[in-house]
Amino acid sequence: MDFGRRRSRLSPRPESGIEDSPVQTKSILAVSPVLIMRPQRENEASAYASKITTGLVRPVSDRAKCSISVPVRRGGIDLLKCQKTKQRNNSSANRMLCSVPERLQLHMAMLALQFGYAGFHVVSRAALNMGISKLVFPVYRNIIALLLLLPFAYFLEKKERPPITLNFLLQFFLLALVGITANQGFYLLGLDNTSPTFASAIQNSVPAITFLMAAILRIEKVRLNRKDGISKVAGTILCVAGASVITLYKGPTIYSPIPPLNRPTPTFVSLGDAEGKNWTLGCLYLIGHCLSWSGWLVLQAPVLKKYPARLSVTSYTCFFGLIQFLVIAAFAERDPPAWMFHSGGELFTILYAGVVASGIAFAVQIWCIDRGGPVFVAVYQPVQTLVVAIMASIALGEEFYLGGIIGAVLIIVGLYLVLWGKSQERKFAAQEKGAIQSTPEHSNIRTSSHIKASLTKPLLPPSTENV
């Protein structure tokens, strides 16, 4: 037969005289392009198709991994089609996604984070205007945040989570008291008496207040004989001065969304500016909110060193904060209708606070701190104030006062001075470390101790031991 002759020409019989086995025949059929491209009989085509479907013979595209599509036909039926074009399209799409620089991804994530936090300021004020209780709002918010964080903390940190002890529980309870109960409680009380813009502006003083607390507790070193120490101290003073100006001086109205003669009702203005309430008391509440936030950051650092599971620490903190708010609400909020939703707007504000401000924002901020560092994240804080001012002016009809604008400028300048001082401090530390490692005395001490290591591991360079 022609079939046998062609096979013998393609695969000559070995000199040992061993006959071709069926396995060899199948392998020849699988790799021979002549047999595939020019079939002799219709029954051979159907037999080959059945072998492919049953898995006895692998297609040519799998065996040869072709780079172009070769039409293979058996009686007018396409049996094989090379998938290289589809794979090339998928790989090009992945390359386009990966071609976005990580720095650009960080900037986009931080901008989205600031918009999310800005929306939280406006939504929280709208919730208070709707009549939601100042105790019910954080209870529902922490319930939603705990339900979002708990699965991730359990599964992602299952192996690296240390065993829980009574000492850790007490530390988590203290963190919840400072970072959840006092922080969120003071914020809502201050927001109820002021406006979202000034609440966001005062929050820019958190890095400076954190530095001041760390310096008092001897966690942060201050060197006044260097420019980094002077910059941090000057920035802290400016932030304190800005917060004081906002608290003590309201000043005349600089900007009003609607002229006074065209305002339909005074309630439209009271949505954003909290007229009829104590502005100074509200600013003092907001300062307490910033002090609680800074204290939470300072106290969190030693806890994370002993319990290095950030999501688990946050989940425990949310749990104890929820318990504390429930205990307070059991005595202070005994009205059952206060725990019910009276409109879709109230439900939206609570869902936004729990999902966006506590769930998604926390995950994005963790990723940005891990990739870009805390200084990069803190630099974007003033952007939030600008976004809040625009959103509150459009959505709530908020007015801007001279005292608030002056205080916000002072706080933002002080924030950047503190951040610049921190970056200069890292540069000085890196230079000092490099100078210590490059001293000849240090190198002489190392040479005598590394003779034995170089003999046992001659291919290992000495510099790798400092990595």
Secondary structure, DSSP 8 states (H G I E B T S, - for coil): -HHHHHHHHHS---TT-----HHHHHHHHHH-HHHHHS-S-HHHHHHHHHHHHHTSS--HHHHH--SS---EEETTEEEE---HHHHHHHHHHHHHHHTS-HHHHHHHHHHHHHHHHHHHHHHHHHHHHHT--TTHHHHHHHHHHHHHHHHHHHHHTTTT-----HHHHHHHHHHHIIIIIIHHHHHHHHHHHS-HHHHHHHHTTHHHHHHHHHHHTTSS---TTSHHHHHHHHHHHHHHHHHHHHHH---SEEE-SS-GGG-S-HHHHHHHH-TTS-HHHHHHHHHHHHHHHHHHHHHHHHHHHHS--HHHHHHHHHHHHHHHHHHHHHHH---GGGGS--SHHHHHHHHIIIIIIIIIHHHHHHHHHHHH-HHHHHHTHHHHHHHHHHHHHHHT---EEHHHHHHHHHHHHHHHHHHHHHHHHHHHHHHHHHHHHT-HHHHHHHHHHSHHHHHHSTTS-GGGGG-
